[in-house]
Amino acid sequence: MIIITGGTGTLGAQIVDRLLKRVPADRVGVSVRDTSRAGDLAARGVRVRRGDFTDTYSLAEAFEGATQVLIVSTNQIGEAAITQHMAAIDAARDAGVRRILYTSHQGAADKSVFPPMPNHAATERYLVQTSTPFTALRNGFYASTVPLLLGQALETGELVVPADGPVSWTTHADLAEATAITLADEGRFDGPTPPLTAPDALDFSDIADILTELTGRTIRRIVADDSEWTASLIGHGMPADQAAILLDMFQAARRGEFATTGGELENLLQRPATPLRSVLEAAVSRR
């Protein structure tokens, strides 16, 4: 039995869908906080059980009989994230699984200025300590982030964001497929994987150039002052802590923390990775 946590989330749901193309439904289970959202999965023959990273008893039931557990990282930040990941790892170990998989990040590092990255690094260290075989999926930065940062660029012709650096933007769909392949072929990776990223790293100047090509009008990349940019986000209703984390992302990109690329994702997929251009085409078509 392969258990996927967060099986109704953005990444988890896509992983389940692709895994069901590779293994029978009676070998797949999901651990979700709200089972009412997983009715479609239950109808497809997937085992649905409640599992909450803050509720040890629920995890024990959700992971019962598992041979592999995929822990999809939480959206929490800091100690709360690490504590939740540790609880899930402990529950998977106690369930007697053969392998624990965890959605880490290409930029996982203790000294990163982007808060999720030290969380991933700490979680990977804890996985090493469990003595259970594990795979840490070193995923690229989600490409779906980019359309959320375009602001009014398509209306004004100005893409205004802080100074940045190249990022290996990678789609949820590609990462979900790669994860399903890894789950179906148990033991393909031991420990942290090579970077699972698109082959190119692009910055926001590159993104402005692509948008110019797609729209037929000039989109200029404007470098915003850090404090002015975050103040603008807060002024438009974004909570201050969220604005600060977004700025941290840009600052980490400046340091080259997300510039790493590799060919392992395409090796797994046996096809080219989805380029960021495709993501931007979809964003433009929705405007």
Stockholm file with secondary structure:
# STOCKHOLM 1.0

chainA/1-287         MIIITGGTGTLGAQIVDRLLKRVPADRVGVSVRDTSRAGDLAARGVRVRRGDFTDTYSLAEAFEGATQVLIVSTNQIGEAAITQHMAAIDAARDAGVRRILYTSHQGAADKSVFPPMPNHAATERYLVQTSTPFTALRNGFYASTVPLLLGQALETGELVVPADGPVSWTTHADLAEATAITLADEGRFDGPTPPLTAPDALDFSDIADILTELTGRTIRRIVADDSEWTASLIGHGMPADQAAILLDMFQAARRGEFATTGGELENLLQRPATPLRSVLEAAVSRR
#=GR chainA/1-287 SS CEEEETTTSHHHHHHHHHHTTTSCGGGEEEEESCGGGGHHHHHTTCEEEECBTTBHHHHHHHTTTCSEEEECCCSCCTHHHHHHHHHHHHHHHHTTCSEEEEEEETTCCTTCSSTHHHHHHHHHHHHHHHCSCEEEEEECCBTTHHHHTCTTHHHHSEEEEECCCCBCCBCHHHHHHHHHHHHHSTTSCCEECSCBCCSCCBCHHHHHHHHHHHHSSCCEEEEECHHHHHHHHHHTTCCHHHHHHHHHHHHHHHTTTTCCCCSHHHHHHTSCCCCHHHHHHHHHHHC
#=GC SS_cons         CEEEETTTSHHHHHHHHHHTTTSCGGGEEEEESCGGGGHHHHHTTCEEEECBTTBHHHHHHHTTTCSEEEECCCSCCTHHHHHHHHHHHHHHHHTTCSEEEEEEETTCCTTCSSTHHHHHHHHHHHHHHHCSCEEEEEECCBTTHHHHTCTTHHHHSEEEEECCCCBCCBCHHHHHHHHHHHHHSTTSCCEECSCBCCSCCBCHHHHHHHHHHHHSSCCEEEEECHHHHHHHHHHTTCCHHHHHHHHHHHHHHHTTTTCCCCSHHHHHHTSCCCCHHHHHHHHHHHC
//
